[in-house]
């Protein structure tokens, strides 16, 4: 069981999560994976599934995507 301080209400915890950098990065990465899933499913003429899309995207695109994302952030 996780002890949540009484000062930290569930709504506050949700707000902290949504504003965290890690969570925003997770959402951005997930969006890219879903986009990749759609493109590859269209090419295959069938739904390739999330797991296959995830593994394929990670092997082929993740490193370059992260480099580009970090580069864009450093320019801002």
Phi and psi restraints in degrees (range 20) as a CNS / XPLOR table:
assign (resid 1 and name C) (resid 2 and name N)
       (resid 2 and name CA) (resid 2 and name C) 1.0 -92.1 20.0 2
assign (resid 2 and name N) (resid 2 and name CA)
       (resid 2 and name C) (resid 3 and name N) 1.0 129.7 20.0 2
assign (resid 2 and name C) (resid 3 and name N)
       (resid 3 and name CA) (resid 3 and name C) 1.0 -88.0 20.0 2
assign (resid 3 and name N) (resid 3 and name CA)
       (resid 3 and name C) (resid 4 and name N) 1.0 116.5 20.0 2
assign (resid 3 and name C) (resid 4 and name N)
       (resid 4 and name CA) (resid 4 and name C) 1.0 -101.7 20.0 2
assign (resid 4 and name N) (resid 4 and name CA)
       (resid 4 and name C) (resid 5 and name N) 1.0 124.8 20.0 2
assign (resid 4 and name C) (resid 5 and name N)
       (resid 5 and name CA) (resid 5 and name C) 1.0 -55.2 20.0 2
assign (resid 5 and name N) (resid 5 and name CA)
       (resid 5 and name C) (resid 6 and name N) 1.0 142.9 20.0 2
assign (resid 5 and name C) (resid 6 and name N)
       (resid 6 and name CA) (resid 6 and name C) 1.0 -61.2 20.0 2
assign (resid 6 and name N) (resid 6 and name CA)
       (resid 6 and name C) (resid 7 and name N) 1.0 -23.9 20.0 2
assign (resid 6 and name C) (resid 7 and name N)
       (resid 7 and name CA) (resid 7 and name C) 1.0 -73.7 20.0 2
assign (resid 7 and name N) (resid 7 and name CA)
       (resid 7 and name C) (resid 8 and name N) 1.0 -18.2 20.0 2
assign (resid 7 and name C) (resid 8 and name N)
       (resid 8 and name CA) (resid 8 and name C) 1.0 -103.1 20.0 2
assign (resid 8 and name N) (resid 8 and name CA)
       (resid 8 and name C) (resid 9 and name N) 1.0 97.7 20.0 2
assign (resid 8 and name C) (resid 9 and name N)
       (resid 9 and name CA) (resid 9 and name C) 1.0 -77.3 20.0 2
assign (resid 9 and name N) (resid 9 and name CA)
       (resid 9 and name C) (resid 10 and name N) 1.0 157.5 20.0 2
assign (resid 9 and name C) (resid 10 and name N)
       (resid 10 and name CA) (resid 10 and name C) 1.0 -54.5 20.0 2
assign (resid 10 and name N) (resid 10 and name CA)
       (resid 10 and name C) (resid 11 and name N) 1.0 -37.6 20.0 2
assign (resid 10 and name C) (resid 11 and name N)
       (resid 11 and name CA) (resid 11 and name C) 1.0 -66.0 20.0 2
assign (resid 11 and name N) (resid 11 and name CA)
       (resid 11 and name C) (resid 12 and name N) 1.0 -34.8 20.0 2
assign (resid 11 and name C) (resid 12 and name N)
       (resid 12 and name CA) (resid 12 and name C) 1.0 -68.0 20.0 2
assign (resid 12 and name N) (resid 12 and name CA)
       (resid 12 and name C) (resid 13 and name N) 1.0 -40.6 20.0 2
assign (resid 12 and name C) (resid 13 and name N)
       (resid 13 and name CA) (resid 13 and name C) 1.0 -63.1 20.0 2
assign (resid 13 and name N) (resid 13 and name CA)
       (resid 13 and name C) (resid 14 and name N) 1.0 -41.4 20.0 2
assign (resid 13 and name C) (resid 14 and name N)
       (resid 14 and name CA) (resid 14 and name C) 1.0 -63.4 20.0 2
assign (resid 14 and name N) (resid 14 and name CA)
       (resid 14 and name C) (resid 15 and name N) 1.0 -38.5 20.0 2
assign (resid 14 and name C) (resid 15 and name N)
       (resid 15 and name CA) (resid 15 and name C) 1.0 -66.2 20.0 2
assign (resid 15 and name N) (resid 15 and name CA)
       (resid 15 and name C) (resid 16 and name N) 1.0 -42.9 20.0 2
assign (resid 15 and name C) (resid 16 and name N)
       (resid 16 and name CA) (resid 16 and name C) 1.0 -60.8 20.0 2
assign (resid 16 and name N) (resid 16 and name CA)
       (resid 16 and name C) (resid 17 and name N) 1.0 -42.8 20.0 2
assign (resid 16 and name C) (resid 17 and name N)
       (resid 17 and name CA) (resid 17 and name C) 1.0 -61.9 20.0 2
assign (resid 17 and name N) (resid 17 and name CA)
       (resid 17 and name C) (resid 18 and name N) 1.0 -48.9 20.0 2
assign (resid 17 and name C) (resid 18 and name N)
       (resid 18 and name CA) (resid 18 and name C) 1.0 -63.1 20.0 2
assign (resid 18 and name N) (resid 18 and name CA)
       (resid 18 and name C) (resid 19 and name N) 1.0 -28.5 20.0 2
assign (resid 18 and name C) (resid 19 and name N)
       (resid 19 and name CA) (resid 19 and name C) 1.0 -93.0 20.0 2
assign (resid 19 and name N) (resid 19 and name CA)
       (resid 19 and name C) (resid 20 and name N) 1.0 -1.9 20.0 2
assign (resid 19 and name C) (resid 20 and name N)
       (resid 20 and name CA) (resid 20 and name C) 1.0 -77.6 20.0 2
assign (resid 20 and name N) (resid 20 and name CA)
       (resid 20 and name C) (resid 21 and name N) 1.0 145.0 20.0 2
assign (resid 20 and name C) (resid 21 and name N)
       (resid 21 and name CA) (resid 21 and name C) 1.0 -62.3 20.0 2
assign (resid 21 and name N) (resid 21 and name CA)
       (resid 21 and name C) (resid 22 and name N) 1.0 -41.3 20.0 2
assign (resid 21 and name C) (resid 22 and name N)
       (resid 22 and name CA) (resid 22 and name C) 1.0 -61.4 20.0 2
assign (resid 22 and name N) (resid 22 and name CA)
       (resid 22 and name C) (resid 23 and name N) 1.0 -44.3 20.0 2
assign (resid 22 and name C) (resid 23 and name N)
       (resid 23 and name CA) (resid 23 and name C) 1.0 -65.9 20.0 2
assign (resid 23 and name N) (resid 23 and name CA)
       (resid 23 and name C) (resid 24 and name N) 1.0 -41.6 20.0 2
assign (resid 23 and name C) (resid 24 and name N)
       (resid 24 and name CA) (resid 24 and name C) 1.0 -63.3 20.0 2
assign (resid 24 and name N) (resid 24 and name CA)
       (resid 24 and name C) (resid 25 and name N) 1.0 -39.0 20.0 2
assign (resid 24 and name C) (resid 25 and name N)
       (resid 25 and name CA) (resid 25 and name C) 1.0 -65.7 20.0 2
assign (resid 25 and name N) (resid 25 and name CA)
       (resid 25 and name C) (resid 26 and name N) 1.0 -41.3 20.0 2
assign (resid 25 and name C) (resid 26 and name N)
       (resid 26 and name CA) (resid 26 and name C) 1.0 -58.1 20.0 2
assign (resid 26 and name N) (resid 26 and name CA)
       (resid 26 and name C) (resid 27 and name N) 1.0 -47.0 20.0 2
assign (resid 26 and name C) (resid 27 and name N)
       (resid 27 and name CA) (resid 27 and name C) 1.0 -63.0 20.0 2
assign (resid 27 and name N) (resid 27 and name CA)
       (resid 27 and name C) (resid 28 and name N) 1.0 -40.7 20.0 2
assign (resid 27 and name C) (resid 28 and name N)
       (resid 28 and name CA) (resid 28 and name C) 1.0 -65.4 20.0 2
assign (resid 28 and name N) (resid 28 and name CA)
       (resid 28 and name C) (resid 29 and name N) 1.0 -42.2 20.0 2
assign (resid 28 and name C) (resid 29 and name N)
       (resid 29 and name CA) (resid 29 and name C) 1.0 -65.5 20.0 2
assign (resid 29 and name N) (resid 29 and name CA)
       (resid 29 and name C) (resid 30 and name N) 1.0 -42.7 20.0 2
assign (resid 29 and name C) (resid 30 and name N)
       (resid 30 and name CA) (resid 30 and name C) 1.0 -60.8 20.0 2
assign (resid 30 and name N) (resid 30 and name CA)
       (resid 30 and name C) (resid 31 and name N) 1.0 -40.5 20.0 2
assign (resid 30 and name C) (resid 31 and name N)
       (resid 31 and name CA) (resid 31 and name C) 1.0 -62.0 20.0 2
assign (resid 31 and name N) (resid 31 and name CA)
       (resid 31 and name C) (resid 32 and name N) 1.0 -41.0 20.0 2
assign (resid 31 and name C) (resid 32 and name N)
       (resid 32 and name CA) (resid 32 and name C) 1.0 -64.8 20.0 2
assign (resid 32 and name N) (resid 32 and name CA)
       (resid 32 and name C) (resid 33 and name N) 1.0 -40.6 20.0 2
assign (resid 32 and name C) (resid 33 and name N)
       (resid 33 and name CA) (resid 33 and name C) 1.0 -64.1 20.0 2
assign (resid 33 and name N) (resid 33 and name CA)
       (resid 33 and name C) (resid 34 and name N) 1.0 -43.4 20.0 2
assign (resid 33 and name C) (resid 34 and name N)
       (resid 34 and name CA) (resid 34 and name C) 1.0 -64.7 20.0 2
assign (resid 34 and name N) (resid 34 and name CA)
       (resid 34 and name C) (resid 35 and name N) 1.0 -37.6 20.0 2
assign (resid 34 and name C) (resid 35 and name N)
       (resid 35 and name CA) (resid 35 and name C) 1.0 -63.4 20.0 2
assign (resid 35 and name N) (resid 35 and name CA)
       (resid 35 and name C) (resid 36 and name N) 1.0 -44.1 20.0 2
assign (resid 35 and name C) (resid 36 and name N)
       (resid 36 and name CA) (resid 36 and name C) 1.0 -62.3 20.0 2
assign (resid 36 and name N) (resid 36 and name CA)
       (resid 36 and name C) (resid 37 and name N) 1.0 -41.3 20.0 2
assign (resid 36 and name C) (resid 37 and name N)
       (resid 37 and name CA) (resid 37 and name C) 1.0 -59.0 20.0 2
assign (resid 37 and name N) (resid 37 and name CA)
       (resid 37 and name C) (resid 38 and name N) 1.0 -43.9 20.0 2
assign (resid 37 and name C) (resid 38 and name N)
       (resid 38 and name CA) (resid 38 and name C) 1.0 -63.8 20.0 2
assign (resid 38 and name N) (resid 38 and name CA)
       (resid 38 and name C) (resid 39 and name N) 1.0 -48.5 20.0 2
assign (resid 38 and name C) (resid 39 and name N)
       (resid 39 and name CA) (resid 39 and name C) 1.0 -60.5 20.0 2
assign (resid 39 and name N) (resid 39 and name CA)
       (resid 39 and name C) (resid 40 and name N) 1.0 -48.9 20.0 2
assign (resid 39 and name C) (resid 40 and name N)
       (resid 40 and name CA) (resid 40 and name C) 1.0 -68.6 20.0 2
assign (resid 40 and name N) (resid 40 and name CA)
       (resid 40 and name C) (resid 41 and name N) 1.0 -33.9 20.0 2
assign (resid 40 and name C) (resid 41 and name N)
       (resid 41 and name CA) (resid 41 and name C) 1.0 -66.3 20.0 2
assign (resid 41 and name N) (resid 41 and name CA)
       (resid 41 and name C) (resid 42 and name N) 1.0 -39.6 20.0 2
assign (resid 41 and name C) (resid 42 and name N)
       (resid 42 and name CA) (resid 42 and name C) 1.0 -62.4 20.0 2
assign (resid 42 and name N) (resid 42 and name CA)
       (resid 42 and name C) (resid 43 and name N) 1.0 -43.5 20.0 2
assign (resid 42 and name C) (resid 43 and name N)
       (resid 43 and name CA) (resid 43 and name C) 1.0 -61.7 20.0 2
assign (resid 43 and name N) (resid 43 and name CA)
       (resid 43 and name C) (resid 44 and name N) 1.0 -41.4 20.0 2
assign (resid 43 and name C) (resid 44 and name N)
       (resid 44 and name CA) (resid 44 and name C) 1.0 -79.8 20.0 2
assign (resid 44 and name N) (resid 44 and name CA)
       (resid 44 and name C) (resid 45 and name N) 1.0 -16.3 20.0 2
assign (resid 44 and name C) (resid 45 and name N)
       (resid 45 and name CA) (resid 45 and name C) 1.0 75.3 20.0 2
assign (resid 45 and name N) (resid 45 and name CA)
       (resid 45 and name C) (resid 46 and name N) 1.0 17.1 20.0 2
assign (resid 45 and name C) (resid 46 and name N)
       (resid 46 and name CA) (resid 46 and name C) 1.0 -160.8 20.0 2
assign (resid 46 and name N) (resid 46 and name CA)
       (resid 46 and name C) (resid 47 and name N) 1.0 163.5 20.0 2
assign (resid 46 and name C) (resid 47 and name N)
       (resid 47 and name CA) (resid 47 and name C) 1.0 -72.7 20.0 2
assign (resid 47 and name N) (resid 47 and name CA)
       (resid 47 and name C) (resid 48 and name N) 1.0 120.1 20.0 2
assign (resid 47 and name C) (resid 48 and name N)
       (resid 48 and name CA) (resid 48 and name C) 1.0 -83.9 20.0 2
assign (resid 48 and name N) (resid 48 and name CA)
       (resid 48 and name C) (resid 49 and name N) 1.0 -12.6 20.0 2
assign (resid 48 and name C) (resid 49 and name N)
       (resid 49 and name CA) (resid 49 and name C) 1.0 88.4 20.0 2
assign (resid 49 and name N) (resid 49 and name CA)
       (resid 49 and name C) (resid 50 and name N) 1.0 153.7 20.0 2
assign (resid 49 and name C) (resid 50 and name N)
       (resid 50 and name CA) (resid 50 and name C) 1.0 -66.8 20.0 2
assign (resid 50 and name N) (resid 50 and name CA)
       (resid 50 and name C) (resid 51 and name N) 1.0 -43.2 20.0 2
assign (resid 50 and name C) (resid 51 and name N)
       (resid 51 and name CA) (resid 51 and name C) 1.0 -61.9 20.0 2
assign (resid 51 and name N) (resid 51 and name CA)
       (resid 51 and name C) (resid 52 and name N) 1.0 -45.2 20.0 2
assign (resid 51 and name C) (resid 52 and name N)
       (resid 52 and name CA) (resid 52 and name C) 1.0 -64.3 20.0 2
assign (resid 52 and name N) (resid 52 and name CA)
       (resid 52 and name C) (resid 53 and name N) 1.0 -42.3 20.0 2
assign (resid 52 and name C) (resid 53 and name N)
       (resid 53 and name CA) (resid 53 and name C) 1.0 -62.7 20.0 2
assign (resid 53 and name N) (resid 53 and name CA)
       (resid 53 and name C) (resid 54 and name N) 1.0 -42.1 20.0 2
assign (resid 53 and name C) (resid 54 and name N)
       (resid 54 and name CA) (resid 54 and name C) 1.0 -59.6 20.0 2
assign (resid 54 and name N) (resid 54 and name CA)
       (resid 54 and name C) (resid 55 and name N) 1.0 -51.9 20.0 2
assign (resid 54 and name C) (resid 55 and name N)
       (resid 55 and name CA) (resid 55 and name C) 1.0 -63.2 20.0 2
assign (resid 55 and name N) (resid 55 and name CA)
       (resid 55 and name C) (resid 56 and name N) 1.0 -43.0 20.0 2
assign (resid 55 and name C) (resid 56 and name N)
       (resid 56 and name CA) (resid 56 and name C) 1.0 -63.4 20.0 2
assign (resid 56 and name N) (resid 56 and name CA)
       (resid 56 and name C) (resid 57 and name N) 1.0 -45.8 20.0 2
assign (resid 56 and name C) (resid 57 and name N)
       (resid 57 and name CA) (resid 57 and name C) 1.0 -63.5 20.0 2
assign (resid 57 and name N) (resid 57 and name CA)
       (resid 57 and name C) (resid 58 and name N) 1.0 -42.6 20.0 2
assign (resid 57 and name C) (resid 58 and name N)
       (resid 58 and name CA) (resid 58 and name C) 1.0 -62.6 20.0 2
assign (resid 58 and name N) (resid 58 and name CA)
       (resid 58 and name C) (resid 59 and name N) 1.0 -42.0 20.0 2
assign (resid 58 and name C) (resid 59 and name N)
       (resid 59 and name CA) (resid 59 and name C) 1.0 -71.2 20.0 2
assign (resid 59 and name N) (resid 59 and name CA)
       (resid 59 and name C) (resid 60 and name N) 1.0 -36.4 20.0 2
assign (resid 59 and name C) (resid 60 and name N)
       (resid 60 and name CA) (resid 60 and name C) 1.0 -100.2 20.0 2
assign (resid 60 and name N) (resid 60 and name CA)
       (resid 60 and name C) (resid 61 and name N) 1.0 -29.5 20.0 2
assign (resid 60 and name C) (resid 61 and name N)
       (resid 61 and name CA) (resid 61 and name C) 1.0 -128.9 20.0 2
assign (resid 61 and name N) (resid 61 and name CA)
       (resid 61 and name C) (resid 62 and name N) 1.0 -19.5 20.0 2
assign (resid 61 and name C) (resid 62 and name N)
       (resid 62 and name CA) (resid 62 and name C) 1.0 -60.5 20.0 2
assign (resid 62 and name N) (resid 62 and name CA)
       (resid 62 and name C) (resid 63 and name N) 1.0 -46.6 20.0 2
assign (resid 62 and name C) (resid 63 and name N)
       (resid 63 and name CA) (resid 63 and name C) 1.0 -60.6 20.0 2
assign (resid 63 and name N) (resid 63 and name CA)
       (resid 63 and name C) (resid 64 and name N) 1.0 -46.4 20.0 2
assign (resid 63 and name C) (resid 64 and name N)
       (resid 64 and name CA) (resid 64 and name C) 1.0 -66.6 20.0 2
assign (resid 64 and name N) (resid 64 and name CA)
       (resid 64 and name C) (resid 65 and name N) 1.0 -38.7 20.0 2
assign (resid 64 and name C) (resid 65 and name N)
       (resid 65 and name CA) (resid 65 and name C) 1.0 -62.4 20.0 2
assign (resid 65 and name N) (resid 65 and name CA)
       (resid 65 and name C) (resid 66 and name N) 1.0 -43.6 20.0 2
assign (resid 65 and name C) (resid 66 and name N)
       (resid 66 and name CA) (resid 66 and name C) 1.0 -66.3 20.0 2
assign (resid 66 and name N) (resid 66 and name CA)
       (resid 66 and name C) (resid 67 and name N) 1.0 -41.2 20.0 2
assign (resid 66 and name C) (resid 67 and name N)
       (resid 67 and name CA) (resid 67 and name C) 1.0 -60.9 20.0 2
assign (resid 67 and name N) (resid 67 and name CA)
       (resid 67 and name C) (resid 68 and name N) 1.0 -45.5 20.0 2
assign (resid 67 and name C) (resid 68 and name N)
       (resid 68 and name CA) (resid 68 and name C) 1.0 -64.0 20.0 2
assign (resid 68 and name N) (resid 68 and name CA)
       (resid 68 and name C) (resid 69 and name N) 1.0 -39.5 20.0 2
assign (resid 68 and name C) (resid 69 and name N)
       (resid 69 and name CA) (resid 69 and name C) 1.0 -67.2 20.0 2
assign (resid 69 and name N) (resid 69 and name CA)
       (resid 69 and name C) (resid 70 and name N) 1.0 -42.8 20.0 2
assign (resid 69 and name C) (resid 70 and name N)
       (resid 70 and name CA) (resid 70 and name C) 1.0 -65.9 20.0 2
assign (resid 70 and name N) (resid 70 and name CA)
       (resid 70 and name C) (resid 71 and name N) 1.0 -39.7 20.0 2
assign (resid 70 and name C) (resid 71 and name N)
       (resid 71 and name CA) (resid 71 and name C) 1.0 -63.9 20.0 2
assign (resid 71 and name N) (resid 71 and name CA)
       (resid 71 and name C) (resid 72 and name N) 1.0 -42.8 20.0 2
assign (resid 71 and name C) (resid 72 and name N)
       (resid 72 and name CA) (resid 72 and name C) 1.0 -64.7 20.0 2
assign (resid 72 and name N) (resid 72 and name CA)
       (resid 72 and name C) (resid 73 and name N) 1.0 -38.4 20.0 2
assign (resid 72 and name C) (resid 73 and name N)
       (resid 73 and name CA) (resid 73 and name C) 1.0 -68.0 20.0 2
assign (resid 73 and name N) (resid 73 and name CA)
       (resid 73 and name C) (resid 74 and name N) 1.0 -36.8 20.0 2
assign (resid 73 and name C) (resid 74 and name N)
       (resid 74 and name CA) (resid 74 and name C) 1.0 -72.2 20.0 2
assign (resid 74 and name N) (resid 74 and name CA)
       (resid 74 and name C) (resid 75 and name N) 1.0 -21.8 20.0 2
assign (resid 74 and name C) (resid 75 and name N)
       (resid 75 and name CA) (resid 75 and name C) 1.0 -78.5 20.0 2
assign (resid 75 and name N) (resid 75 and name CA)
       (resid 75 and name C) (resid 76 and name N) 1.0 -22.5 20.0 2
